Amino acid sequence: MKNTDIKKLIQWYDQNKRSMPWRDTGNPYDVWLSEIMLQQTRIEAVRPKYLAFKKELPDIASLANCDDDRLMRLWEGLGYYSRARNLKKCAMYLMEHYDGKLPDNFELLKKLPGIGPYTAGAIASIAYNLPTPAIDGNVLRVLTRYYGITEDIRLPKVKEIIEDKLNDFYRSKNPDSSYSSFNQGIMELGETVCVPNGAPQCKKCPLNKNCFAYQNKMTESIPYRSSLKERKILERTLFVIRDNQSFLIHKRPHKGLLAGLYEFPGVDAHLTKSEMIRHVELLGFTPIKITTLPDAKHIFTHLEWNMRAYEIKVAEIQHILDENYYLVNKKELQSLAIPSAFRKYTDWYSLRD
């Protein structure tokens, strides 16, 4: 990138950056936490969750000591719950090996649990102003357009090309450069001007004079992105088994999708009412009243759940199926770390008896 464009970008960022609760705090924990939350999640959804999380867990020490169920509850609504588990795992490692602090070294950051090259680069450059790349989707989009890279943006070689070009700037070791503002400037440009959905606002872009895609009218074709595989569709039937006081809740396995979180028991198939009754009876319950609940759908990145659900009232839940099942009352149901995939049903019981 031309030196004049680097200066323009840093100046543009310093003048136009949005106010974020994690921005310019001088706290590496804030950068780390926000970057993990922002993976696959919109800023509008992250902002209130970040503020609530920081209020409850203001530092690495409190995160390391947080109870797992409480952590999952704080993370609810952000999805990809393995991120929260990796946050705690890393916090515990930092307490043991780094006195509860994130190291100011890119190579050491990359070796921490749950921190990959992008997050390590973001922490190193934003929190410590180190000359390190932090390449996310926004950076790829902006720079493939700027340099006129027409190959599939999903290919690892495209990221390598961009990294090489960024390293040319970092290797210059210009003491007057703000690597923090430079990296954040490209990210901000990709989020607000060189946007992922819709036409880029090229006339507002500080890099438009030397942007290949803009100058050659190729912003619609760059970046090129190949299509993803079709999303798998899974049919599920949920059983809301309850008596007058309690609900039967299942804790999912500690590995796999939604690991370690709570759900209503169910099977991976759409059951008819009669099939559902037979299944519940085989579990040892005798239904006294059955209510068909509204259908629901939840979309993961590569999977879609189409859910139907039945409320099965029984006289009394006298046994628990195994150690992964729990009895909870209505208040406890609302406080458990139940994924947003089941929100239609948890909301149902927050409004109804």
LUMDREN-969472 format. One record per residue (C-alpha): residue in three letters; x, y, z; residue number from 1. Coordinates in steps of 0.05 Angstrom, whole numbers, plus 5000, padded with zeros to 4 digits. Layout:
N
(r "ala"; (X; Y; Z); NUM)
...
***
This chain:
353
(r "met"; (5000; 5000; 5000); 1)
(r "lys"; (5026; 5069; 4982); 2)
(r "asn"; (5052; 5111; 5040); 3)
(r "thr"; (5003; 5166; 5023); 4)
(r "asp"; (4945; 5117; 5029); 5)
(r "ile"; (4971; 5091; 5095); 6)
(r "lys"; (4971; 5162; 5123); 7)
(r "lys"; (4902; 5175; 5094); 8)
(r "leu"; (4874; 5111; 5124); 9)
(r "ile"; (4902; 5126; 5194); 10)
(r "gln"; (4876; 5197; 5191); 11)
(r "trp"; (4808; 5173; 5166); 12)
(r "tyr"; (4803; 5123; 5223); 13)
(r "asp"; (4822; 5172; 5277); 14)
(r "gln"; (4768; 5220; 5251); 15)
(r "asn"; (4713; 5170; 5236); 16)
(r "lys"; (4719; 5111; 5283); 17)
(r "arg"; (4655; 5091; 5318); 18)
(r "ser"; (4650; 5093; 5394); 19)
(r "met"; (4655; 5022; 5422); 20)
(r "pro"; (4658; 5002; 5495); 21)
(r "trp"; (4720; 4961; 5482); 22)
(r "arg"; (4756; 5012; 5440); 23)
(r "asp"; (4814; 5056; 5465); 24)
(r "thr"; (4809; 5030; 5536); 25)
(r "gly"; (4883; 5011; 5539); 26)
(r "asn"; (4863; 4943; 5567); 27)
(r "pro"; (4886; 4881; 5527); 28)
(r "tyr"; (4831; 4840; 5561); 29)
(r "asp"; (4779; 4885; 5528); 30)
(r "val"; (4809; 4874; 5459); 31)
(r "trp"; (4813; 4799; 5469); 32)
(r "leu"; (4742; 4792; 5496); 33)
(r "ser"; (4711; 4836; 5442); 34)
(r "glu"; (4748; 4801; 5385); 35)
(r "ile"; (4724; 4732; 5409); 36)
(r "met"; (4653; 4758; 5417); 37)
(r "leu"; (4653; 4791; 5348); 38)
(r "gln"; (4671; 4726; 5312); 39)
(r "gln"; (4609; 4707; 5272); 40)
(r "thr"; (4567; 4758; 5311); 41)
(r "arg"; (4542; 4828; 5293); 42)
(r "ile"; (4567; 4888; 5332); 43)
(r "glu"; (4496; 4907; 5351); 44)
(r "ala"; (4487; 4840; 5384); 45)
(r "val"; (4555; 4841; 5418); 46)
(r "arg"; (4552; 4910; 5450); 47)
(r "pro"; (4501; 4895; 5506); 48)
(r "lys"; (4529; 4825; 5517); 49)
(r "tyr"; (4599; 4853; 5523); 50)
(r "leu"; (4578; 4905; 5575); 51)
(r "ala"; (4540; 4853; 5616); 52)
(r "phe"; (4599; 4804; 5612); 53)
(r "lys"; (4650; 4857; 5633); 54)
(r "lys"; (4606; 4878; 5691); 55)
(r "glu"; (4604; 4806; 5717); 56)
(r "leu"; (4675; 4787; 5697); 57)
(r "pro"; (4716; 4850; 5694); 58)
(r "asp"; (4785; 4817; 5687); 59)
(r "ile"; (4822; 4754; 5670); 60)
(r "ala"; (4823; 4730; 5742); 61)
(r "ser"; (4747; 4733; 5749); 62)
(r "leu"; (4739; 4698; 5682); 63)
(r "ala"; (4786; 4642; 5703); 64)
(r "asn"; (4747; 4630; 5767); 65)
(r "cys"; (4677; 4634; 5735); 66)
(r "asp"; (4630; 4574; 5744); 67)
(r "asp"; (4617; 4540; 5677); 68)
(r "asp"; (4541; 4547; 5680); 69)
(r "arg"; (4546; 4621; 5698); 70)
(r "leu"; (4595; 4631; 5640); 71)
(r "met"; (4547; 4597; 5591); 72)
(r "arg"; (4490; 4640; 5616); 73)
(r "leu"; (4531; 4704; 5605); 74)
(r "trp"; (4548; 4679; 5535); 75)
(r "glu"; (4476; 4662; 5517); 76)
(r "gly"; (4454; 4694; 5452); 77)
(r "leu"; (4524; 4698; 5422); 78)
(r "gly"; (4525; 4626; 5397); 79)
(r "tyr"; (4587; 4584; 5384); 80)
(r "tyr"; (4593; 4567; 5458); 81)
(r "ser"; (4661; 4535; 5449); 82)
(r "arg"; (4688; 4606; 5445); 83)
(r "ala"; (4666; 4619; 5517); 84)
(r "arg"; (4697; 4553; 5541); 85)
(r "asn"; (4762; 4571; 5505); 86)
(r "leu"; (4761; 4640; 5537); 87)
(r "lys"; (4759; 4609; 5607); 88)
(r "lys"; (4811; 4556; 5589); 89)
(r "cys"; (4858; 4611; 5564); 90)
(r "ala"; (4844; 4655; 5625); 91)
(r "met"; (4863; 4597; 5671); 92)
(r "tyr"; (4927; 4586; 5631); 93)
(r "leu"; (4944; 4661; 5636); 94)
(r "met"; (4934; 4659; 5711); 95)
(r "glu"; (4981; 4600; 5717); 96)
(r "his"; (5036; 4621; 5668); 97)
(r "tyr"; (5031; 4697; 5656); 98)
(r "asp"; (5007; 4725; 5723); 99)
(r "gly"; (4938; 4738; 5693); 100)
(r "lys"; (4963; 4782; 5636); 101)
(r "leu"; (4962; 4774; 5561); 102)
(r "pro"; (5034; 4774; 5534); 103)
(r "asp"; (5056; 4831; 5489); 104)
(r "asn"; (5086; 4783; 5439); 105)
(r "phe"; (5051; 4758; 5375); 106)
(r "glu"; (5085; 4689; 5375); 107)
(r "leu"; (5068; 4677; 5449); 108)
(r "leu"; (4996; 4700; 5438); 109)
(r "lys"; (4987; 4650; 5381); 110)
(r "lys"; (5006; 4593; 5428); 111)
(r "leu"; (4952; 4609; 5479); 112)
(r "pro"; (4890; 4563; 5482); 113)
(r "gly"; (4835; 4587; 5435); 114)
(r "ile"; (4876; 4643; 5404); 115)
(r "gly"; (4892; 4637; 5330); 116)
(r "pro"; (4933; 4682; 5285); 117)
(r "tyr"; (4878; 4733; 5274); 118)
(r "thr"; (4861; 4743; 5347); 119)
(r "ala"; (4935; 4744; 5365); 120)
(r "gly"; (4947; 4797; 5312); 121)
(r "ala"; (4888; 4838; 5336); 122)
(r "ile"; (4912; 4837; 5409); 123)
(r "ala"; (4984; 4850; 5390); 124)
(r "ser"; (4970; 4908; 5343); 125)
(r "ile"; (4910; 4941; 5377); 126)
(r "ala"; (4929; 4933; 5450); 127)
(r "tyr"; (5005; 4936; 5443); 128)
(r "asn"; (5014; 4974; 5377); 129)
(r "leu"; (5059; 4919; 5349); 130)
(r "pro"; (5070; 4911; 5274); 131)
(r "thr"; (5030; 4847; 5264); 132)
(r "pro"; (4975; 4828; 5215); 133)
(r "ala"; (4903; 4817; 5237); 134)
(r "ile"; (4867; 4791; 5175); 135)
(r "asp"; (4792; 4780; 5181); 136)
(r "gly"; (4737; 4782; 5128); 137)
(r "asn"; (4735; 4857; 5127); 138)
(r "val"; (4809; 4863; 5116); 139)
(r "leu"; (4807; 4811; 5060); 140)
(r "arg"; (4750; 4847; 5025); 141)
(r "val"; (4782; 4916; 5029); 142)
(r "leu"; (4851; 4894; 5006); 143)
(r "thr"; (4829; 4846; 4951); 144)
(r "arg"; (4792; 4905; 4921); 145)
(r "tyr"; (4850; 4953; 4933); 146)
(r "tyr"; (4901; 4907; 4901); 147)
(r "gly"; (4854; 4877; 4849); 148)
(r "ile"; (4860; 4805; 4871); 149)
(r "thr"; (4809; 4765; 4831); 150)
(r "glu"; (4822; 4695; 4858); 151)
(r "asp"; (4772; 4660; 4904); 152)
(r "ile"; (4775; 4696; 4971); 153)
(r "arg"; (4762; 4630; 5007); 154)
(r "leu"; (4830; 4603; 4984); 155)
(r "pro"; (4886; 4604; 5036); 156)
(r "lys"; (4934; 4632; 4983); 157)
(r "val"; (4893; 4697; 4979); 158)
(r "lys"; (4903; 4708; 5054); 159)
(r "glu"; (4977; 4693; 5045); 160)
(r "ile"; (4981; 4745; 4989); 161)
(r "ile"; (4948; 4798; 5033); 162)
(r "glu"; (4992; 4780; 5092); 163)
(r "asp"; (5055; 4789; 5050); 164)
(r "lys"; (5032; 4857; 5027); 165)
(r "leu"; (5016; 4879; 5098); 166)
(r "asn"; (5083; 4854; 5122); 167)
(r "asp"; (5117; 4900; 5072); 168)
(r "phe"; (5089; 4957; 5112); 169)
(r "tyr"; (5104; 4925; 5180); 170)
(r "arg"; (5176; 4911; 5161); 171)
(r "ser"; (5187; 4985; 5147); 172)
(r "lys"; (5186; 4995; 5223); 173)
(r "asn"; (5165; 5067; 5215); 174)
(r "pro"; (5166; 5096; 5286); 175)
(r "asp"; (5114; 5147; 5267); 176)
(r "ser"; (5063; 5095; 5246); 177)
(r "ser"; (5005; 5074; 5290); 178)
(r "tyr"; (4998; 5000; 5275); 179)
(r "ser"; (4937; 4999; 5320); 180)
(r "ser"; (4901; 5053; 5279); 181)
(r "phe"; (4924; 5023; 5213); 182)
(r "asn"; (4896; 4954; 5228); 183)
(r "gln"; (4833; 4980; 5260); 184)
(r "gly"; (4825; 5029; 5202); 185)
(r "ile"; (4822; 4973; 5150); 186)
(r "met"; (4772; 4935; 5194); 187)
(r "glu"; (4729; 4997; 5204); 188)
(r "leu"; (4732; 5013; 5130); 189)
(r "gly"; (4706; 4942; 5115); 190)
(r "glu"; (4650; 4948; 5165); 191)
(r "thr"; (4625; 5018; 5146); 192)
(r "val"; (4647; 5036; 5075); 193)
(r "cys"; (4673; 4975; 5037); 194)
(r "val"; (4615; 4935; 5063); 195)
(r "pro"; (4602; 4860; 5056); 196)
(r "asn"; (4529; 4866; 5034); 197)
(r "gly"; (4506; 4918; 4984); 198)
(r "ala"; (4546; 4968; 4943); 199)
(r "pro"; (4609; 4997; 4974); 200)
(r "gln"; (4608; 5071; 4987); 201)
(r "cys"; (4671; 5083; 4947); 202)
(r "lys"; (4666; 5159; 4944); 203)
(r "lys"; (4674; 5161; 5019); 204)
(r "cys"; (4735; 5116; 5019); 205)
(r "pro"; (4803; 5147; 5033); 206)
(r "leu"; (4836; 5094; 4989); 207)
(r "asn"; (4793; 5103; 4927); 208)
(r "lys"; (4845; 5140; 4885); 209)
(r "asn"; (4890; 5078; 4883); 210)
(r "cys"; (4838; 5024; 4892); 211)
(r "phe"; (4841; 4976; 4833); 212)
(r "ala"; (4769; 4953; 4838); 213)
(r "tyr"; (4741; 5023; 4842); 214)
(r "gln"; (4784; 5052; 4787); 215)
(r "asn"; (4767; 4993; 4741); 216)
(r "lys"; (4693; 4989; 4760); 217)
(r "met"; (4701; 4919; 4789); 218)
(r "thr"; (4673; 4926; 4859); 219)
(r "glu"; (4616; 4879; 4841); 220)
(r "ser"; (4663; 4823; 4819); 221)
(r "ile"; (4718; 4833; 4871); 222)
(r "pro"; (4723; 4797; 4917); 223)
(r "tyr"; (4702; 4733; 4883); 224)
(r "arg"; (4674; 4683; 4933); 225)
(r "ser"; (4656; 4612; 4915); 226)
(r "ser"; (4591; 4584; 4942); 227)
(r "leu"; (4588; 4543; 5006); 228)
(r "lys"; (4562; 4472; 5010); 229)
(r "glu"; (4487; 4467; 5021); 230)
(r "arg"; (4466; 4470; 5093); 231)
(r "lys"; (4444; 4404; 5123); 232)
(r "ile"; (4372; 4403; 5148); 233)
(r "leu"; (4356; 4362; 5211); 234)
(r "glu"; (4286; 4348; 5236); 235)
(r "arg"; (4278; 4345; 5312); 236)
(r "thr"; (4222; 4332; 5361); 237)
(r "leu"; (4227; 4362; 5431); 238)
(r "phe"; (4192; 4334; 5493); 239)
(r "val"; (4175; 4386; 5546); 240)
(r "ile"; (4161; 4337; 5602); 241)
(r "arg"; (4134; 4372; 5664); 242)
(r "asp"; (4091; 4364; 5726); 243)
(r "asn"; (4059; 4421; 5764); 244)
(r "gln"; (4125; 4443; 5793); 245)
(r "ser"; (4183; 4420; 5750); 246)
(r "phe"; (4211; 4411; 5680); 247)
(r "leu"; (4256; 4355; 5658); 248)
(r "ile"; (4319; 4384; 5627); 249)
(r "his"; (4377; 4349; 5592); 250)
(r "lys"; (4450; 4371; 5593); 251)
(r "arg"; (4484; 4359; 5525); 252)
(r "pro"; (4550; 4322; 5520); 253)
(r "his"; (4614; 4361; 5534); 254)
(r "lys"; (4636; 4353; 5461); 255)
(r "gly"; (4601; 4370; 5396); 256)
(r "leu"; (4546; 4419; 5379); 257)
(r "leu"; (4522; 4463; 5437); 258)
(r "ala"; (4568; 4423; 5483); 259)
(r "gly"; (4552; 4424; 5557); 260)
(r "leu"; (4489; 4466; 5549); 261)
(r "tyr"; (4418; 4451; 5571); 262)
(r "glu"; (4359; 4431; 5527); 263)
(r "phe"; (4291; 4398; 5528); 264)
(r "pro"; (4298; 4323; 5514); 265)
(r "gly"; (4286; 4303; 5442); 266)
(r "val"; (4302; 4259; 5383); 267)
(r "asp"; (4329; 4274; 5314); 268)
(r "ala"; (4265; 4260; 5275); 269)
(r "his"; (4195; 4288; 5267); 270)
(r "leu"; (4149; 4243; 5308); 271)
(r "thr"; (4074; 4240; 5302); 272)
(r "lys"; (4034; 4249; 5366); 273)
(r "ser"; (4025; 4174; 5373); 274)
(r "glu"; (4099; 4160; 5361); 275)
(r "met"; (4117; 4213; 5412); 276)
(r "ile"; (4071; 4181; 5464); 277)
(r "arg"; (4103; 4113; 5454); 278)
(r "his"; (4172; 4144; 5461); 279)
(r "val"; (4155; 4181; 5525); 280)
(r "glu"; (4123; 4118; 5555); 281)
(r "leu"; (4187; 4079; 5539); 282)
(r "leu"; (4224; 4132; 5581); 283)
(r "gly"; (4179; 4113; 5639); 284)
(r "phe"; (4130; 4171; 5639); 285)
(r "thr"; (4054; 4168; 5634); 286)
(r "pro"; (4024; 4229; 5599); 287)
(r "ile"; (3960; 4258; 5629); 288)
(r "lys"; (3956; 4318; 5582); 289)
(r "ile"; (3991; 4333; 5516); 290)
(r "thr"; (3996; 4401; 5483); 291)
(r "thr"; (4025; 4413; 5414); 292)
(r "leu"; (4072; 4473; 5418); 293)
(r "pro"; (4090; 4519; 5359); 294)
(r "asp"; (4142; 4495; 5310); 295)
(r "ala"; (4210; 4529; 5310); 296)
(r "lys"; (4271; 4534; 5265); 297)
(r "his"; (4343; 4550; 5282); 298)
(r "ile"; (4400; 4560; 5232); 299)
(r "phe"; (4472; 4544; 5250); 300)
(r "thr"; (4529; 4557; 5200); 301)
(r "his"; (4524; 4489; 5166); 302)
(r "leu"; (4462; 4460; 5198); 303)
(r "glu"; (4388; 4477; 5203); 304)
(r "trp"; (4342; 4449; 5257); 305)
(r "asn"; (4268; 4444; 5241); 306)
(r "met"; (4235; 4431; 5308); 307)
(r "arg"; (4167; 4408; 5330); 308)
(r "ala"; (4152; 4403; 5403); 309)
(r "tyr"; (4101; 4374; 5451); 310)
(r "glu"; (4087; 4392; 5523); 311)
(r "ile"; (4075; 4327; 5562); 312)
(r "lys"; (4045; 4337; 5630); 313)
(r "val"; (4052; 4281; 5680); 314)
(r "ala"; (4025; 4274; 5750); 315)
(r "glu"; (4095; 4274; 5781); 316)
(r "ile"; (4165; 4264; 5755); 317)
(r "gln"; (4188; 4210; 5802); 318)
(r "his"; (4253; 4190; 5770); 319)
(r "ile"; (4312; 4221; 5732); 320)
(r "leu"; (4335; 4184; 5670); 321)
(r "asp"; (4410; 4190; 5686); 322)
(r "glu"; (4461; 4240; 5713); 323)
(r "asn"; (4453; 4285; 5652); 324)
(r "tyr"; (4380; 4300; 5667); 325)
(r "tyr"; (4356; 4352; 5718); 326)
(r "leu"; (4290; 4376; 5748); 327)
(r "val"; (4283; 4451; 5748); 328)
(r "asn"; (4226; 4497; 5766); 329)
(r "lys"; (4201; 4553; 5721); 330)
(r "lys"; (4247; 4606; 5752); 331)
(r "glu"; (4308; 4560; 5745); 332)
(r "leu"; (4288; 4545; 5673); 333)
(r "gln"; (4296; 4619; 5657); 334)
(r "ser"; (4364; 4623; 5690); 335)
(r "leu"; (4397; 4562; 5657); 336)
(r "ala"; (4446; 4568; 5599); 337)
(r "ile"; (4396; 4544; 5547); 338)
(r "pro"; (4418; 4561; 5475); 339)
(r "ser"; (4379; 4611; 5433); 340)
(r "ala"; (4360; 4552; 5388); 341)
(r "phe"; (4306; 4536; 5440); 342)
(r "arg"; (4287; 4608; 5455); 343)
(r "lys"; (4216; 4601; 5427); 344)
(r "tyr"; (4202; 4549; 5480); 345)
(r "thr"; (4238; 4582; 5539); 346)
(r "asp"; (4201; 4647; 5522); 347)
(r "trp"; (4136; 4607; 5519); 348)
(r "tyr"; (4144; 4588; 5592); 349)
(r "ser"; (4165; 4656; 5615); 350)
(r "leu"; (4097; 4681; 5591); 351)
(r "arg"; (4052; 4622; 5608); 352)
(r "asp"; (4038; 4577; 5667); 353)
***
